[in-house]
């Protein structure tokens, strides 16, 4: 495959001609950003070449809905009834 002669980057609705090095650096940075904002947040599967076993690699970020489905418990952030009652008695 022949190497391209000109390289372009689109920014803010405009297209700029750039060097090959700048083009590669720009798109490498774009791919890295996509990796951190999208790829790490999704579950992936891999197949072990030796055993043929499917390995699930969980996402690095969980949603509230997913945690509820897994029946995870969350601490309630409201004040306990006992504390409210004690304070009411002490203020009388």
Secondary structure as GFF3:
##gff-version 3
##sequence-region A 1 92
A	DSSP	beta_strand	7	11	.	.	.	ID=ss1
A	DSSP	beta_strand	14	18	.	.	.	ID=ss2
A	DSSP	alpha_helix	20	37	.	.	.	ID=ss3
A	DSSP	three_ten_helix	39	41	.	.	.	ID=ss4
A	DSSP	beta_strand	44	47	.	.	.	ID=ss5
A	DSSP	beta_strand	54	57	.	.	.	ID=ss6
A	DSSP	alpha_helix	64	69	.	.	.	ID=ss7
A	DSSP	alpha_helix	81	91	.	.	.	ID=ss8
###
